[in-house]
Amino acid sequence: MPAASPPGSRANGAAAARAGEHKKAKPAARARRGKAQQHNFSHRLLVATLKGHSGNVSCLDFSSNGKYLASCADDRTVRLWSTRDFAAREHHCLRANMGLDHAELVCFSPDSRAFVVWLAGSETIRVYKMTKKDDGNFTFTAAAGDFPKKHKAPIINIGVAETGKFIMTASNDTTIMIWSPKGEVLASINTNQMSNAYAAVSPCGRFVASCGFTPDVKVWEVCFSKNGDFREVARAFELKGHAAGIHSFSFSNDSRRMATLSKDGTWKFWDTDVEYKKQQDPYLLLTGKCEVAEPCCISLSPNAHVVAISSGADIMVYNTRRGEEEERFVGVHGQCITDLAFDTSSRYLVSCGDRAIRVFHNTAGHRAVVEEMEAILKKTGNKATRERLEQQISSARQALAAIYGKKR
């Protein structure tokens, strides 16, 4: 089976909150039948509000080719949205029905021809294959046989390795399981963190990581032999420095940077491009202050220029060079935000929490590109390099001018 997208190799969706609210599904269903009022939100940086789900959206994931956004909700559907339509007036979506069950987590395969879901009712992993039709639409076919039930506690995250070699599931006790694409358990990891709050597969497909009650993020390497056979799960490195438990973390697209969000009122930005086999530890690059309300999560843009943090129904955006807050979106959803993600190009930031999905311009990312390129420009004397940097600066400034020109 194909595996999951580098930028979306995790599926979260405010996992801890969801695990605690698992028993409240029936009242939510009654509220839907009553057609609750849609929450209204506007902002000059809001690109679009994607409407189509009739239930609360719990998870988002972008395909690795950047063409699609997958969303799942308690309305028993997974929907696929075209990222090309984000700036359009109308937003069409394709619907995959989950039968009598509903997906709480969704994750694309890296070739964008399948997606994996965690089904809340049957408590199982199911793979859906996507077949493109002549008219451009897809048919969705469930693979034969769901994964066996192995976890003893509610699942909070799933992830699929970009290499296609394994699938990860994590529950809210201390268990992470590594599966073959066919649903065979390759390994079971005890995180020893008292309880897992979040877990993910790195975009490079080599690592799985987790955080929880303890003030660290633990990272393991999932090792395979040269002929592709599973070998072992080995401890790689840890992110240490927070003074309290960690809510969430996020990888950059190349897995060389990570961001962490802690209960100690800070977020941290790390250089994880280290030789861990020689016991080299990750470097702390920056610590920013951020008091958050639970549920909360953090998302690092694929190019590592920007960090977005959700707190309740609000979103704060910070640059990673200085740690300064660049944007703040208040009351984005009618309920607490359940997932937060950047698209593969770092142009957009998307969030979900109620029945709607909000899409924002990542203006902080454009400004960060200008700042970084100008700093490099001052240090280089090579003509070709200077011309390339000046072109990047010009493109970012034009993007900002277009955004603010449209949103007055």
N, C-alpha and C positions, 0 to 999 in steps of 0.2 A: 504493500500500500504506500502511496506517496505520503510525505510528511509535511510539517507545518511551516508557515512563513517565518523568515528571520525576524522581521519587526514584530510579528504577532505570534511568536512561538510560545507565548503564554496565553492562558485564558484566565482572567481573574473575575472582576465583577463584584468588588467589595465582599470578598469571600467570607470573612468572619461575620459580617452582618447577615449575609444570606443564610449561613449555617444556623444562626440564632433565630432567624425569622422563618425557618423551614416549616414550622407548624402553623403559620398564619396564612397558608395558601387559600383556605376556604373563605375567610373574610374578604381577601383581595378579590376573589372570584365574584363574590356578591356585589362588591363595589363596582366591578366592571359592568355587571348587568344593570347597575343603576346609572351607567354612563356618567362617570364623574367628570367634572369640569376640567378641561385641558388647561394646564398651567401656561400662562402667557409670559414670555420673556423676550426682550429686545436689547440689542447692543450694536454699536457701530461696527464691531468686528465680527458679528454673527453673519456667517455666509449663508447658512441654511438651517432649517428645522425639518428633519426627516420624519414624516408621519406615515404610519401604516400599521404599526402594531396596535392591537386592542388591549394588550396587557403590559405590565411593567417590564422594561428592557433590563436585562441583568448582565449582559456581556457583549463585547465588541471585538472584532478582529479584522485586520486588513490582509488581503491576499498579497503574496510576495511580489506579484507583478504590478501591484499598485492599482489594479483596475476595479477591485471590489471591496466593499465593506460588508462583513457578515454581522448580523445582530440576532440575538435570541431573546425570547420573552416568555412570560407565563401564559401566553395566548396559544400555546402549542404550535408555534411556528418559528422557523429560522428564516430570516429575510436577507437577500443579497441586494446591495445598493451599488450603482455605478458611481465611482468617484468622479468620473467625467461630468456627471450631472450635478455635482455639488453646487456649482455656481448658476445653474439653470433655474428657471421658475418652477418647473415641475420635476418631481423626483420619483421615478418609477422604481419598483423593486420586484424581485422574483421571490416567490414564497415556496418554502419547503415545509410540508406538514409533518408534525411529529406524532400523528395518530392521537391516541388517548393520553399521551405523555407530554411533558414539556421540557425543553432544554434549558439548563441554567448556565451552561458554559459552552462556548463554541470556538473552534480553532481550525484555520485553513491548513491544507497540505501545501508544501512548498511549490508544487507545480500548479496550484490553484485549480486542480481537477477533483478535489474532494474536500470534505470538512468532517471534523470529529466533534461529537457533542457528548456532554454528560447529561443523561436523562434523570430528572429528579425523582419521578415516580417509581421507575423500575431500578433506580440506583445503578446504572450501568453505562458503559462507554459504547457508543454506536458510531460507525463510519458511514457516511453518505457519499456516494460517487456522483459527480456532476458530469452530465453528458450534454454537450452543446448541440442544439438543433439548427436546422437550416435558417430559421428565422431569427437566430441570435439568442433565443431563450435557452434555458437548461431544463433537463429532466433530472430529478434527484432519486437515486436508488439506494436503499439501505443495503449495506454489505451483509452477506449471509452470516448470521450468528453474532450476538452481542458479546462483549467481553465478560468473563465470569466475575462474580462478586467476590472480591478479596479484602476490601477495606472493612474495618470494624467501626468506622466513624464517618460522618458526612464528608463528601469530597468538596474541597474548596478551590482547587485549581487543576487544570489539565494543560499539557503542552506536548508538542510534537517536534522532534528534532529536525532541523533543516536538512540533515543528511538522509532522512527517511529511515533511519535505523532503529529508532525507538520512540515510544510514547510514554509520557510521565503523568501520573496522577498523584495528588497529595490530599490527605484528609486532615481534619482539624485536631487529630490527636498528635502523634509524632511520626506518622508513617508517610513515606514516599515510595511509590512503586514504579519500577521501570518495566515496560512491556515491550514485547516484539510487536511489529505492525499487525500480526495475526492474532494478537490477544493472549500470548503466553507470557507469564511473569518471568522476567530475566533476573530481577533483583528486588529486594525490599530494603529500604534505608530507614533506620531509626535516627531521627534528627537530634534527639536528646535535648529538645528545646522546650520541654514541658507541654507545649501546644504549638502547632503550626499556625501562623497567621497568613502566610503567603508562600508560594513556591513557583518556580518558573524554569523553563529550559532556555539556555543562552541562545542568542541568534545564530552563533556559529555552529550550534548543534553538538558541542563537545561537553557542555556542563549542565548540571542541574543545581539549583540553589534554593535555600529556604531561610525564612526568618520566623520569629515567634516571640515567646515570652522572654527569652534571653537577649542581651544587648549586642547581638552579633548576627551576621549573615554567614551561613556556612555554604561552601561551594564544593561540589564533587565533580570529578571527571568520569564520564561513562566511557569505558575503554573497550575498543574492539580490535581484533587481530587484523592483519593485513588482508586476509581473505574475507573479512566482514563478519566473522563470528564474535559474539559477545564474549568479553573476557572478564571484566570486573568493574565495580564502582569504587573509585579511589578518592580519598580526601584530597582536594586541590589547595584551597586557601580559605581564609576567613576575613571578613571585614569587621575589625574591632575598633571601638572608639566611642560608641554611643554609651550613655549612662543609664539607659532604660531599654525595655523591649522595643522591637522594631515592627512597625505596622506593615511596611511594604518596601519594595526595592524595584529597580528597573535597569535594564541593560541598554547601552547604545547599540547601533546596528552591527558594528564590528566587534562587539563584546569587549572592547578595550577600556570602556568607561562604565561605571555603575553609579546610581544614585540611591540613597537610602533615606527613609523617613521614620523617625523614632518618636516614642512617647516622651522623650526628654526635651521636646520642644525645638528640635533641630532637624535639618536635613543635611546630608553630607554627599559630596561628589568625589569619586574615587578613580584613580588610575589603576586598572586591573591588568594592564599589559605587562605582566611580570613572569619571571622564570620560577614558577612555584615549585617545580621539581628540584630546584636548588635552594629551597626554603626562602625565596624572596617574597616578602609580604607586599600587598597592595599599598599604594601611596595615597594618603588623604590630600586632596587638592583644595578642598573648600568646605567650610561649614557655614550654613545659613540658618537663620532663626525662623521658626514657623510653628506657631501654636495652632493645633488643629483639633477639630471635634470629630469624634468617630461617628460613622465609618469614614475612612479616608484612604487615599492611595496616591502613589507618585508615579509619574511617567516621564522618562527621559527621551527627548527627541532622538530620532535615529542618528543625526549628526552630532549629538551630544552638546549642542549649543544652549539648549533650553530645558528646564525642568518645570513640569506642571504638577500641582498638588491639589487634590480635592479635599474639602473639609465640609462635611454635611452636604449642603446644596451649592456651595461656593467653590470657585476655582481660582488659585493664585498661580501666576507664571513668573519664573525667575530665570535670569541669565546665569550661566555657569562660570563665567569669567570673574564676576564680582559678587555673585550671590544676591543681587538686588532684585526686588520685586518690580516687574515691568508691567504686568497687567493683573487686574482683579475683576472677576466676573461674579456678581452676587445674585443668589437666588436663581441659578440657572435652570433648575428643575423643581417640580412641585414636591419631590421627595429627595432623600439623600442620594447622592451620586453613587452609582454602582460600578462604573467603569470609566476609564479615561485612557485615550490612546492618540498618538500622532500617526499620521499617514506615512507611507514609506519615503516620501519626498521631503518630509518635515514642513510642508506648506500648511497643513491643516491640523487642528486639534479637535478631537471629537469626544463627546461625553454622553452618558445616558443615566437615567435615574427614575424617570416616570415612563410614560408611553412614547415619549419623543426622544430623538437623537439630535443633539446640537452640534453644529459644525462651525468652528471659529477659524479666522485667519491667524496664522502664527506670525504676527508682526514682530514679536520679540526675537524670533529666529532670524528674520531678515535683518534686523538691526545688529544682531550678534555676528552675522556674516560680514557686514560692513565693518564693524569694529575689529574683528579678527584679521580681515584682509588688509585693512589700513595699517595695523600694527606690523604685519609681515612686510608690507610695502616699504615701510620706513627702513627696514633692515636689509633689503635686497637691492643689488645694483644691476642684476641681470635684466637686459632689455625685454627678452621674451617673457620672463617671469613677471616683470612689472606690467606688461601689457595684459597678461592673463589675469592678474590680480585686479587691475583697473576695470576689466570687463566684468568680473564677478561683482565688484563694488557697484558698478553702474547697473547691472541687472537687479541687484537687491534693492537699490534705491528706486528703480523704476517700479518694482513690485510694490514697494511701500507707497509710492505716489499714486499708483492705481488703486490700492486699497483705500487710502484715506480720501482719494478723489471721489470714489463711489460712495463712501460712508461718511457723509458730512454730519 
